[in-house]
Amino acid sequence: MFEPDPDRPPYEMEPAPQPPNLPGAVVVRPTVDELVDAVAADLFAQAKACVRAFGDFHLALSGGSTPEPLYKRLMYDPAYRELPWKRTHLWIVDERRVPEDDERSNFRMIRELIVEHSDIPPSQVHPTHAHEPDADIRYERELRETLAEREKGHDRLDFVLLGMGDDAHTASLFPRSRALREDERFYVANDGANVTPPDRVTMTFPLLNTARTLAVLVTGQKKRGTIARVARREGGVQDLPVLGLKPLAGELRWYLDEDACPRG
C-alpha cells in the first residue's frame, strides 16, 4: 500500500491566473481553442442581433497570425453556419501599404480565409487599396457613405476585432506614432520612424471608440509582460496605445488565454 512521504510537500497544481485589471470586460479561457470559441460565439450573437435591429452587420477585422484560428473556425464550425454573411459589411482595421496580392497584406489573408469561403456579396467586401496614394481618404469616404445608410445614431461599426503587439500597439497605432494624435479623421496614413515598416493605413481612435464592440484578442506568453504593463497603466497612450481604446457608447472586451495572463 502506498504511503505518502511526510517529509515531502504535497503536489500542488499552479492555480489558474486571475483576470488582469484591464479597462473593460475581461474574458479568460485556459486554451487558445477555448478562447476562439468564446470570441466566435460573441461575434455570432452580435451579428444576429444587429441584423435583426438594423438589417445589416458591420464587421471590421485585423490581420496577423493571432486571429487566424478564429477566422478558420467561423468557416468550418457548424455552430456558425448561420452567420449572416449576406447581410455583413466587411471592413479592414489596418493595412500595410502593399498590393493586395502581397503576402504581407492583411486583406489577402482575410480574403483567403473568409471572403472566398463565405457567401458575403462582393459589394459588401471593403478592401483598403492601401498601396494607392490617397487610400486613407477614399476609404474613410467609403465607410462614412456606407454607414450613413443606417439610421442616425446607429451609423457605427458593430464589431471590431483587434490585436495587441508586444509594444502595446493596436491596429497600426504604434507608440509615439503620429496617428495617435489624430482626433477627427477615421482613417489615416501612418508612417515615420515609429512605425514598423512598411507604412500603414489605419483606423484611428475617433472611429474605433464609436464602435458597438471593441474586441481585443491576445494570446501567448510573449504578450504576458505587455498585458501586465497595461494592467498597471505604466504610461499613457503615447507609450501604450491600446489604452486609447475608450468606447463612447459601446463595450471594450479583452479575450485572453491563460498564457497571456500575468502571474502574481
N, C-alpha and C positions, 0 to 999 in steps of 0.2 A: 504494500500500500504506500502510495506517495505521501510524504510528509514535507511540508514547506520548511525551508531553512529559516530559523528565527533570526539569523544574523543578516539575511538578505532582504532588502526592502522590496515590497510587493511591486509587481509590474504595474505601471500607470500609463494609460494612453494619454497622449497630448490632447488637452481639451480643445474643442473647436474654437476658432477665433471668433471674437465678438465683432459685430458690425462696427466699422470705424465711424467716428463722429464727423461725417461729411455733410455739407449743406444739401438738404433734400432728403428723400427717402433712400434707403439702402437695402438692396436685395442681395443676400449672400447664399450661395449654394456650394456644396462640397466639391463638385467637379465642373469642368467646362461643359460637359454634356448636359448636366442638370441645369446649369445656368442658361445654356442655349434654349432649353425647354421653357424656362421662365420668361425670357425675352420674347420668344416666339408666341407664347400664349398671350402676353400683354399686347404685343403688336396686333395679333389677330383680333383680340377683343376691341381694341381701339379702332381698327379698320371697319369692323362690322358696325360699331356704334356710330362712327362718322358717316358711313354710307346711309344708315337709317335716318340720321339727323339732317344731313346736308346733301345727300345724293352722290357724294364722292369722298375720296380719301387722299390727302396729300402727304406723301411719304418722302423723306429725304434720307439718303443712305451715304455712308462713308466707305472708303476703300480700306486697303490694308489686309493683313492676314487674320487679325482677331475676329472680324465678323464673318469670315468665310464659312465656318461651320453653321452659323445661323442661316445664311443665305441658302446653303445646301438643304438644311432642314426644312425650310419653307417650301422647297420644291419637291422633296421626296416623301415627307411625312404625311400620311393620310389625314392626320388631325387638322392640317392646314390646307386641305384640298379646296375648301370653300372660301379661301381668302379672296376677297373681291377685286382681283386684278383688273377686270374690265372697267371698274369704277375708280381705279387708282391712278393718280398722277405721281410719277417717279422723278424726283429731283436729286441732284448730286450736291453733297455738302461742300466738298472742296475738290480741286483737281490740279494736277501738275500741268504746266504749260507744255504739253507734248501732244502729238497727234493721237487720235482715239484708237489707233491700232498699235500704239507703242505699249510694250509690256509693263511700263510704269503707270499707265493710265488707270485711274480708279474706275472710270466708266467702262473700260474694256472688261475688267473683272466682273462688274455688276451686270453688264450685258451678257457675258458668257454664262454666268451662274443663274440669273433671274430672267432677264428680258427674253432670251432665246428659249426658255423653258416654261414660260407662263403665257397666258392669253391677254396680256396687257396690250391695249391698242398702241401702235407706233406713235400716234399723235399725242399720246399721254406719257411718252418717254422723253425726258428733257436733258440731253447731254449739254455740257457747258461749252463745247468747242473752245476749250481753254487756250489752244495754241494760236487762236486768232487775236489780233491786236486789241480789239475792243470787246473781248469776250465778257468781261465783268459787267460792262454797261448793258450789253444786249441781253445777258442772262437775267439781270435784275429787271429789265423791262418785261421780258417774257414772264417771269414769275409774278410780277405785280399785275400784269394784264390777265393772267390766268386766275389768280386768286380773287381778282375783282369781280369775277363771275358769281362769287358767293355773296350771301347777304352780309352787309356791313357788320363788323364785329366778329364775324366768323371767317374772315378773309386772312387766314394764317395757316401755317403748316401744322399738321395734326400729329405727326410723329417724326422726330429727328433722331437718327441713330448716330452716336458719336463714339470716338475712342479717346484715349489719352496716351500721349507719348511719355517716354522716360523723363522728359523735361517739363512735363505737365502741360504741353500744348494740346489743344483740341481743335478739330477742323484743321486748318493750316494757320492757326493763330499762334505763332511761335513767341516765346519770351522776348520782350523788348522789340518786337517787330512792329512796323508802322500800322498794320491793320488793327492792332489793339486799340488805337486811338480813334478809330472811326466811330462816330456817334449818329450818323444819319443813313448812309448807304447800306444796302442789304448785301451786296457782293462787291468785293474789291480785288484788284491785283495786289498780291503781297510778294515783295521781293526785297533784296538787300542782304547785308552781311548776316543778319539774324535769322534768315530763312534757309532751311536745309534745301539745297538745290535739288531739282530745278525750281524756278519761280512758280508761284501758285495763283489760282483764282479761288477765293474762299468766301463762305458766308461770314458775316460779322455779327457781333453781339446784338445790334438793333434788330436783326432778323431772328437770330437764334432765340432770343429772350421773349419773343412773341409767340413761340410755338406752344401748342397744347401739351405736348410731352417732349421733354429732352431726356433721352436715354443714353447713359454713358456706360459702355461695355469695357471692362478692364479685367484682364486675366493674366495669371502667371506671377511667379516670384520676382521676376525682373521689375515689376511695377510696384512691389510692396513698399519700397522706400519712398517712392513718389506719393503713393496714397497716404503714407504716414505724414509727409510734409504738408499735403493738402489738408489733412485732418487737423493738423496743429496750426494751420494758417500761417506757415512760415514764409511770409511775404505777401505782396499784393498781386494784382492781376498782371502787372508787367513781368513779375518773376514766375508766377503760377497762373498762366492764362485760364486754366479750367475754372478758376474761382470767379471768372467773369460770367459764368452761367448763372443767371438770376432771373428765372421766368417771371414775367409781369402778371400773367393770369393763367399760368399753366403749372406743370409739375416737373421738377427735376428728379430723376430716378437713376441711381447708380446700380449697376449689376456687376458683382464681383464674385469670382470663385475664391475658395478659401486660401489658395496660394497667394492671391493678391492682397489679402488682409494682413495688416501689421499685427505682430505679436506683442503682448505685454502692454 
